Amino acid sequence: MKRWVIVAAILVIGAWLLGMWLLPGAFSAKRKPTELEIAMARFLRHWATPVDYRHAVNPIPLSPEVLREARHHFADHCAICHANDGSGKTAMGPNFYPPVPDLRQDAIQSMSDGELFYVIHFGIAFTGMPAWGSSSPEKDLESWKLVHFIRHLPQITQEELDDMKRYNPISRQELEEQLAIERFLAGEDIQLPTEHGHSH
């Protein structure tokens, strides 16, 4: 009986969301999701996660080394959308539909380890969250390490945030400036770029 109630609820919510999406302007990523949409989407995501994953326990023991590896991985792969501190306050984060969530909030932190892993490994369809798992779930230890880091985000220190900056991807302009400085220090007669991109 419980299973049929869940199926019926999912069908009703799905029909409601479909109706919302068919309204004029509904496909605009600039539209802010309503609280009801957010709650329903989280409900659907939770029940769409296989039970085995919902109850899965992180197989990677937490250690300073694991947390350091995950921190660097997050800075290189995830921070462009989520920000180093997990706030989602980046150039891209607010422009997704739905906007990139603050990973420090209770709505994320209350998810089980298995649910967090499932989202990282498989992604979420119709959002900006890609599927990062390139191997089979059983071999994807990197995503389990990221789960530890997400759990740590509410307590992240300024020292850790400063360390992460070294692992953030750099833009083409920053790369060219870096290479120009290296060539200058190597003795080449070139003009160095200024802070505003002009040579001097």
N, C-alpha and C positions, 0 to 999 in steps of 0.2 A: 504493500500500500504506500509506504514511504517513497519507494522508487517512482511510482506513478505520480505522486504529488510533485516530486522534483521535476519529472519530465514535463508535467503540465505547466509548472511555474516557468520553466525554461522556454516553453513554446509561447506562453503569454508574453514574457519579457522580450523574446525575439521578435514577436509580431509588433510589439509596441516600438521597439528600436527601429524596425524596418519602416514603420509609419513615420517616425521622427526623421529618418534619413531621406525619405521621399519628399519632405517639405522643401519649398524653395530656399536655396542657400544652405541646405543641410550638409552639403558636401564641402563647405568651406572650412579649411583648417583654422580660420580665424575665430570661428564660433566657439565660445566657451561652453564646455559640457555642464549640464545642470547637475545638482547634487544627486538627483534621482538617477540620472544616467550613470554617474560615477558609481553609485551604490549597486546598481544593477549589473554594470560591467564587472565589478569586483565579485559579485555573487556568481556570475556566469564563469568567470575565470577560475574561481575556487572549485566549482563543481565540474568544470571541464578538465581539471587536473586529475589524472588517474589516481585512484586511492593509494596505490603502492608508493607514488611520489609524495602524496600529501602526508603520509606517515613515515617517510624515509628519514633516517638520522644521518647527519653528516659523517661520512666515513673517514674524513681527514681530521686527525687530532689537532686542536688549536695549539699553536706555538708562536713565539716571536718571529721565527723564520718564515713560517707559513703566512703570517699576517703581513710581513714585509714583502714577500713575493706577490701576494694578492694586491697589496697597495700599489706596487709598481705596475702590475698588470692593469689595474683599474685606471691608473693615470694615463696609460698608453692607449687603452681600448675604449674605456667607458666615460672618462671625464669630459670628452668633447660635448656630450649631451647632458650628462648627469652632474658635471662639475666635480672638482676634487673632493669637496666636502659632501657630495651627494645631494645638494640642495636643488639641482636642476636649473640653477640660475646661470645659464650660458646663453650665447648668441642664438643657439638653435633650440634649446630646451623648451621655452615657452611657445614656440611656433609649431610644435607638433599638435596633432589632435588624437587623443587627448594630450595636454601638455605633459612633459616629462615630470614624474612625481618626485617629491622630496623623499629620498630613501630613508631619511631619519625619522619620518613620521610614524605614528602608531599603526596606521593602515598597512605599512610595509613591514615594520618590525614585528607585527603580530602574525605575519605569515609564517608557516612552518619552514624549516630548513629545506624540506623536499619541494615545497611550492616555489621557493626562491630559486632553487636549482633548476626546476622545470622551466621557469620563465627565462632564465639565462640561457639554458641549453637549447630550448625549442623556440624561444621568442613568443611574441603575441601578434597574431594576425590582425590586420587593419589598424595597426599602430606603428610608431617608429621603432619599436623594439625588435631588433633582428634576432635570428637564431644563431648564437655564437658557437654552439656545439658542432665541431667538425668531425668528431669521432663518435663512436657509440657512447650512450650515456654511462655505461659501465667503465669506460676508459677516460671519461671527462673529469679529471681531477681538478683542473684549473677552475671550472665553474664552482666546484665545492669549496675551493679556497676563497673564491669571491664571495660566497655566502658568509664566510667568517668575517670578511672585510665589511660587508654590508651591515652585519650585526655590530661591528665596531664603530661605524660612522657617528652615532650619537656622542661618542666619547673621543673622537679624533682630536689630536693636539695640533697646535700651530706648527710645531717642529715637524710632524708628519706631513702636514700640508705643504710646508716649504720643501721637504724632500721630494714630494710628488711632482713639483714643478719641473724637475730635471727629466722626468719621464713623459711629460705631456708632448704630443706631436707639435711640431713647429710648422709655421706657414712657409710658403715658398720664398716670400720676401725675407723672413727671418733666416732661412737657410742661406740665401744669397749673401746677406749681411755677415753671417757667421763665416762663410767661405772667404769673403773679401777680407775680413779681419785676419784670418789664418794666412792668407796670401801676403798681406801687408807685414805680418810678423815674421814671415819667412824671407822677407827682404825684397819682395816685388814692389815696383814703383806704381802703386795704384792709389786712387782716391777712396778714402773711407766714407761710408754713408753716415749721415747724421741721424738724429732721432726721428726726423721727419722724412727720411728716405732720400735726402739730397746729399750729394757728395761734397766734400770739402778738401 
